[in-house]
């Protein structure tokens, strides 16, 4: 559909997403994850990551029936969930490593004594 690391004008982005340009401007104000690059003259260039996020927003609003407020909360919680998941995964890995170290120490003690 579109290449990674590409940039699109608001007209092209609205064509890809399937909404009018004023909708993209509104979503840009509502969702902190949408941050197009702007030139000095104010022209917007949406990155491929912005396009992916816009498609996700459109799905939440038009298909899943979220309100704007609900979709904003969804993305906020998604970021928090991701950070919590990373933290708990790290704790699990540390716990596994401690267990392996203890087993290794026990083997050393067993064969060295």
C-alpha positions as CSV (number, residue, x, y, z in Angstrom):
1,X,0.0,0.0,0.0
2,X,2.8,2.4,1.0
3,X,6.5,2.2,1.5
4,X,8.1,2.3,4.9
5,X,10.0,5.5,5.6
6,X,7.9,7.4,3.1
7,X,6.3,10.8,3.7
8,X,2.9,11.9,2.4
9,X,1.1,15.2,2.0
10,X,-2.2,15.6,3.8
11,X,-4.0,15.1,0.5
12,X,-2.3,11.8,-0.2
13,X,-2.7,10.7,3.4
14,X,-6.4,11.4,3.3
15,X,-6.7,9.4,0.1
16,X,-4.8,6.5,1.7
17,X,-6.8,6.6,4.9
18,X,-10.2,7.3,3.2
19,X,-11.2,10.4,5.1
20,X,-11.2,14.1,4.3
21,X,-8.3,16.3,5.2
22,X,-10.2,18.2,7.9
23,X,-10.7,14.8,9.7
24,X,-6.9,14.3,9.7
25,X,-6.3,17.7,11.1
26,X,-8.9,17.0,13.9
27,X,-7.4,13.7,14.7
28,X,-3.9,15.3,14.8
29,X,-5.2,17.6,17.6
30,X,-6.9,14.8,19.4
31,X,-4.3,12.0,19.3
32,X,-0.8,12.7,20.5
33,X,0.6,9.8,18.5
34,X,-0.1,11.7,15.2
35,X,2.7,14.2,14.7
36,X,3.3,15.0,11.0
37,X,6.4,16.9,10.1
38,X,5.6,20.5,9.2
39,X,7.5,22.8,6.9
40,X,8.1,26.4,7.7
41,X,5.1,27.2,5.5
42,X,3.0,24.8,7.6
43,X,2.6,22.1,5.0
44,X,2.1,18.7,6.7
45,X,4.0,15.5,5.8
46,X,2.8,12.3,7.4
47,X,5.3,9.5,7.9
48,X,4.5,5.9,7.2
49,X,4.2,5.3,10.9
50,X,1.6,8.2,11.1
51,X,-0.3,6.5,8.3
52,X,-0.3,3.2,10.3
53,X,-1.6,5.0,13.4
54,X,-4.2,6.8,11.4
55,X,-5.5,3.5,9.9
56,X,-5.7,2.2,13.5
57,X,-7.6,5.2,14.6
58,X,-10.0,4.9,11.7
59,X,-10.6,1.2,12.5
60,X,-11.3,2.0,16.2
61,X,-13.7,4.8,15.4
62,X,-15.5,3.5,12.3
63,X,-15.4,-0.2,12.7
64,X,-15.1,-0.9,16.4
65,X,-17.4,2.0,17.4
66,X,-15.1,3.8,19.8
67,X,-15.7,7.5,20.6
68,X,-12.8,9.9,20.1
69,X,-12.3,10.0,23.9
70,X,-12.4,6.2,24.1
71,X,-9.9,5.8,21.3
72,X,-7.5,8.3,23.0
73,X,-7.7,6.3,26.2
74,X,-7.1,3.1,24.2
75,X,-3.8,4.4,22.9
76,X,-2.8,5.8,26.3
77,X,-3.5,2.4,27.9
78,X,-1.8,0.6,25.1
79,X,1.4,2.5,25.8
80,X,1.1,1.9,29.5
81,X,0.3,-1.8,29.0
82,X,3.3,-2.2,26.7
83,X,5.6,-0.6,29.4
84,X,4.1,-2.8,32.1
85,X,4.5,-5.9,30.0
86,X,8.2,-5.1,29.3
87,X,8.8,-4.5,33.0
88,X,7.1,-7.8,34.1
89,X,8.9,-9.7,31.3
90,X,12.2,-8.4,32.7
91,X,11.3,-9.4,36.2
92,X,10.5,-12.9,34.9
93,X,13.9,-13.1,33.2
94,X,15.7,-11.9,36.3
95,X,13.9,-14.5,38.3
96,X,14.9,-17.2,35.9
97,X,18.5,-16.1,35.9
98,X,18.6,-16.1,39.7
99,X,17.2,-19.7,39.7
100,X,19.9,-20.8,37.2
101,X,22.7,-19.2,39.2
102,X,21.5,-20.9,42.4
103,X,21.4,-24.3,40.6
104,X,24.9,-23.6,39.3
105,X,26.2,-22.7,42.7
106,X,24.6,-25.9,44.2
107,X,26.3,-28.0,41.5
108,X,29.6,-26.4,42.2
109,X,29.3,-27.0,45.9
110,X,28.2,-30.6,45.3
111,X,31.2,-31.5,43.1
112,X,33.8,-29.4,44.9
113,X,33.2,-30.7,48.4
